């Protein structure tokens, strides 16, 4: 039988996996969740004998049940190919006593590649499966990494267009250059005069604009999303948590069934939610440590049970986490409420109306899988410096948030469980901030010169994604106010 999906806000809105991937967002504004979380059916020994692609099939076949074996394997093989610069796809790096799960070996050197390499293939197959002849318009807000990974995944994919909104002054120079130099006749990149939350809110409003939807249908278009609100983004992320556990098991560093912790740097909550789903599938995970930067809305939520976005917004050196509205948290709210769609809808309405909600005592009890931590900019820099000084390993500014948070967690809790730090981006994506943290003086202004200096320090080759940027041509120059986002979409699609 097919595993069905329904809205976090209304169980009567029910769709197949392929329909959920096509729609991205439920018509009522909710997110699609599986009716049940499937269980891992193979032993640790069997799973440990699989490579990354085989594990991906094991997971995806349980969640995306209306795809055939042939369809899923085709998607997996096209996604996890030589776009990745290592055959392991997601290597687990031993650094001192710690394990770092490196998720940045794809085409855009950030963890978003892990899911956005496969989403275009899942989406185009979903369109054929559901007899959709309209062009699919991927509408995405990005805090820096999703945008480029989505653009790279969908560039020149027949029957699609992709429009990415990003905060004009809220991403690193390399992140911005990666986006504005993107090739592809179907790609559009727009900077907004605002922050990521403005971009994300604007995109959700466009999704839910019924007048615009009617215009698009007449013109032969339909929206979908490449953000982690799309279940087709979330499910592939479950795979690398299982992979990491099996790698440690194969090294004889833990026994079958022994629990481990994951520390995940996150802003929009999708990456750590995938780890939560892996645990619900039966992966032996103890604590999921949610690492935030100075925008510590998630830390405060786990500490108090109150989610409140009414606060000062900080631009930090870990810009992909500069987020105050964590969209994927809605899925967790649904699960910890006892799958109460009415309660979830009420809390999301409170967030929309007043920017704040508070969960019940029972719901707080159901958060026992998680603990929150945060690191300031100075603590993040210190983590980069100290890990490099002790081991020679260079972290990016997001991974360093996780490392700093774990250091504080371990000191406070003395948790003996083996812990994996989830490394979400290459340090080359944030060369200037990393070099500053390392105490390097006279850092050149030119991005590529910074990369060359980082190569000398880290002894790690400059990734191809950075090499390509050196002489890349600027192709996208659109900038707009937040209130002009809908008009930009209408202009691009010529449906004014």
N, C-alpha and C positions, 0 to 999 in steps of 0.2 A: 504493500500500500504506500501511496505517496505521503510524505511528510508535508503537512500543510502549514501555512504561515498566516498569522492574523495580526491586526493592529494592537499596539500596546494600550490603545484607548477604547477598543471595541472589538470583541471577539467575533462578532458577526461579519466583520470585514475579513474574509478568508480567501487566500490565493495559494497557488502553487509556488514552488521555489522560483521557477523561471519568471512567473508573473511578478513576484516580489522584486526580483532583480530588475525587471523592465521598469516597474513603477518607481522604484527607489524609495519614495515616501508614500505612506498610506494616504488616501483621499481625505481622511479626517485630521491629518497633520501628525498622526502617530507613526511609530516605527514598526516595521514588521519583525515579529519574533516567531520562532518555531513553536508549534503546539506542544511538543515535548523535546527535550534535549536527548539525542540518541547517545547510546553508550558504546564505548570501545569494546569490541567483541573479541579481539585477539589478545593473546598474552603479551607481557612485556618482552619476552624472548622473541616472539614472532614480530612484534613491531620494531624491535631493535635490529632485526635483520633486513629492514626495508631502507631503501635510499629515499631522498627527499620527495621525488616524484611519486614513488609508491605510497609513501605516507600521505601525500596530498590526495591521492585517489581514495585511500582508506577513509579519510575524513570527509571529503567532498561527496562521496557516494552515499554517505549516511544523511547528509543535510540536503543535498540537491537531488532528490529522488526522482524528479521527472526528467532528468537528463539520462541518456543511455550511457553505458560503459564506454562505448566508442566516442561519444561526444565529450565526456569528461576527460578521457585520456588524451584526446586531441587538444583540448584546451590546456591541459597540464603540460603536455610536451611543447606546445607553442610558447607557453609562458616561461617555463623554467629551462631555458636553453642557453646558448652562449651569450645572451645579453648579460648573464651573470659572470663575473670574472673569476669565479671559483667553482669547481665541480660540486662542492658540498651545498651550494646555494646559500645556506645560512650557517657558516662555520662557528663552532663553539671554541673560543680562544681562552686558553688557560693563562692568566696573568697573575703571578704570585700565587696567592691562595684562592683567588676569585675566578669565576667563569664569566666571560663576556659573550653573549649571544650576538654576533655581528650580523645585522640585518641590512647592511648598506652596500652589498656587493652587486647590486643591479645597475640598470642603465642610468639612474639619476642619483645614485649614491645615498639613498635614504630608505628607511624601512617601508615606505609607501609602495616601493617597487614589488614587494612580496605579494601584495594583493592586486595592485593596479597593472601588473603584467598579465594577469589572468582575466580580470573583469571584462575587458573589451571582447574577449572570445566567448565568455559566458553570456554577455549581453547580446551579441549578434546571433548566437545560437538560440537564445530565448526569443528573439524577434521572429526568427523563422519558425520556431516551435509553436508560437502563438499567432501565426499568420499575419504578422504586422508588416505592412508595406510602407508605413510612414518613415521618414527620416527621424532618427533618435537624436535629440539635442541633449548632450551631457552638460548640465549646469552645475558648477562647482565653486565653492568658496574655499580658499586655501590660506593657511597661516605660513606657507612657504614651501612645503614639500609635496603635499597632495597635488597641487597644481601642476608642477612639472611632471610628476610621475603619471598623472592622468593625461596630460597633453602628449607625452611620449607614447602612452599606450594606445590612444585613440587617433593619433595623427594619420591622416589618409585612410582610415578605416571606412570602407564603403558604407553608405547609408547612415553615417553619423556626422554630427558637428559637435565641437566641444567649446564651451565658453567658460573661462576661468576668471573669477574676481579675486584680487588680492589687495591687502592694505599697502598703499603706495610707499609709505615710510615705515612699514612694520616687518620687513623681511631683510635677510642679509643680502649683500650685493651679489653674491654668487647665486643665491636663490632667485633673485629678480632677473639676473642675466640669463639663467637657465630658462626662465619662462618667456621673456621677451624676445629671445632668439629662436624660439621653437618653430621648426618648419612644419608644413602641412597646410593645404588649401582649406581644410575644415577646422582650423584652430584659431581661437580668438582669445586674447589676454587683455584684461582691463584692470588697471590700478584704480582703487577707490580712495577718496579722501576720508579715511576713517580707519578703524581697527578691524581685526578679524571678526569680532562679534558682530560688527556692523555688516560686514560682507555676508556672514552666515545667516543673519536675520533677514537681510535683503533677498538672499537666494530662496529662503523658505517662503517669504511673501510672494515671490514670483511663482514658485511651485503651486501655491494655493490660490492664485489669481484666476478665478473662473472665466472672466472675460478674455483674458490672454489665452487661456486653454482653448476656448472656442475659436479664437482667431487662428491658433496654431493648427487645430484639427482641420480647419478649412484649407489651410496652406500645406497640409500633409506633414506636420511635425508633431512629435510628442516628447515631453521631458523625461529624462532619467537623471540619476545622480551618480557621481563617482566618489562622493564623500563617504565616510564610514557609516553614515545613516543607511547606506545601501547594504543589505544583507550579503550581497555578492562581494562586498569588500571585507566584511567581517569574518565570514566563514573561512576563507583561505588563510587568515591570520592565526587561526587556531593551530594550524599545522606546525608552525615553528616551535611552539611550546612543547608539543609532543616530541618533536625531533630533538630538542635540547635535552629533554629528560632521557631519551634513549641513548644519546651520545655519552652522557655521564654514566649511564648504566653499562654501556659497552666498555668504558674505561675501568670498570670494576671499582668505581668510586662510590657506588651506593648499591644496596640490595633491592631486589624487586619489591615494589610496594612502599619503599622508604620515601618519605615526603621531602620535597624541596620547596624553597621560596623563590619567587621572582620579584625583582625590583624593576618597575616599569615607569620611565619618564613619560608623562602624558598630560595633555591639555583637553582634548576632545573626548577622552575616555574610551575610544574604540580599541586601542592596543591592549589595554589591561582587561577590557571586557572579554576579548578573545581568550585571554588566559583563564578568566572565570568560567567561560564555556568549556575550555579544556578540562578544568577541574570537575565541572558538572558531568562531563563525559566519563569521568573515572580516572583521570590522570592524577597521580599522587602529589598534589600540591598542598602545602600547609598555608603559608601566608602570601597574599598578593599585596606587595608594598607599593602604594601609589605615590610616586615622586612628583612634586610640584615645584615650580620656581616661585618668584615673588608674587605672582598672580595665584595665590594659594586658596582659591575658592574650593577646590576639592579637599585639600587638607582640612580646612575649616568644617566642611561637610562631614567628613569622617570623624572629626573631633567632637562636633556638637549636634549633628543631626539636622543642622540648618544649612540650606543652600541659599546664598545671598549674593547676587551679582551686583548689588548696589554698593560699589566700592571703587577706589582708585584703580585705574588700569596702568600697569607698568610695562614699558618697553625694556626687555632684558636682552642678555647675550644668548638666550635660548628662545628665539622668536617663535618657533613652531609650537611652543607651549604658552605663548602669550594669549590666553583665552579665558574668558569669564563665564561663557555659556557652553557647558560640556554636553553636546547633543546626545552622545551615546549613553549618558547617565540615565536617560529615560528608560532604556531597556533594563538596567539594574533596578531602578525604582519599581518597575513592573514585577520583576522576579522577587524582590524582598517584600513586596506588599502581598505576597501569596497569590500572585498573578491576578490581582484585582484591577481590571481595566478602568473601572469607574474612579477608583482612588488615584490611579496614575493620571487620568485625564484631569482630575481636580487639581493635583499638584502642578501639572504642566500649565494649567490655566492660571494658577496663582503666580507661577514664574513669569508667564507672558504678561499678566496684568500689573504685577507689583515688583517683579524681579526677585521674588523670594518665596521659599516654602520651607516647612519643617515636617520631618517624618515622625511617625509614631514611635513609641518605646519598643513595640514588637518589631517594627521595621529596623530599628537600630540594632536589635539583637541579631537580626538576620544579616548584618554587615560583618559578622565575625570573621569571614574569610579575608577581610581587608584591614590594612592599617595605612594611615596617611603620614606623609612627611614632606617637608619642603626645604629647599636650599636657597639662600640668598645669592646674589651675583658674586659676592666675595667668597662665599663658601664653595660655589661652583668653580671659580678660578683656582681656589686652593686645592680642590680635588684634582683638577687637571695637572697642576704643578707637582703635587705630592706623588700621584700615581706614576707620573713620568720620571720623577727623581728616583723612585724606588725600583721601577721595573723597566723603564724605557718605553712604555706603552703610552701612546697619545690618544686621548679621548676627545670627542667633540663636546660642545657645550651643553648638549641635552643628556648624553650618557653621563656626563660629569654631575649633573643634577641627581641622577639615580645613585651614583657612587657616593656622593656626599650624604644623601638621605640614608643610604644603607649604613654608612659609618656611624651616624647618630642612632639609628635603630639598633644596631648591634651593641653599642655601648649602653643603651638604655635597657634592652631586653635580654641580652646575653642569650640569644636564640642560637642553638648549636646546629640548626638545620642547614644543609648545603644551600647556597644561594646563587642564583644566576642574575647578573645585571644585564638588562636588555639594552643593547647598544643600537641606537636608532638612526645614526647618521655618521658619515665619514667626517673626520676633523677637517678635511679639505673643503667642506661646504661652509665652514666658518673659520677660515684660516686666520684672519686678523685677530679675532677674539681669542683663539687658541694660542697664537703666538704671544699675545699680550699676557695671557695667563701663565705662560711658560717663562715670563720675564725677559723675553727677547726685546732688545732695544733697536731703534732705527728701522722699524717695520716699513717696507715700501708701500706706497699708496696703490700701486697697480696690483690687481687681483692675481694675475699669473705670477708676478714676481713674489708675492706672498706665498703662493703655492710652491714655488721653487725653494723658498726658504724653509717652509714646513717639511719639504722632502729631505732637506739636509738634516733637520732636527729629528724627524721621526724615522728616517731610514725606510720609509714606505713609499713606493712609486706613486707618482701623481696619477689619479684615476683618469681613464679615458674621457669621462664626462667633463672633467675640468680642462683637460687638454683641448677638447673640442671648442670650449668657450673662448679660447685665446683670440681667435680671429673671427668669431661668429658675428654675423650681421644682425643688427636690431631689426626685428620684423613687426613688433607690436608696440604701439605708442599711445593707445587709448587710455585716458584718465577721466574719471567722472566723480561727481558727488554721489553720496549714498542714495539720495532721492532720485537719481537719474539712471539707476541700474536697469529698471524695467525698460526704459526708453532705449538703452543700449542694446538690449536683447531684441527688441522689436526692430531696431535699425539693422542689426546683423541678419535677422531672418526675413527682412523686407516685408513685415506684416503690419506696418503702421497704418 
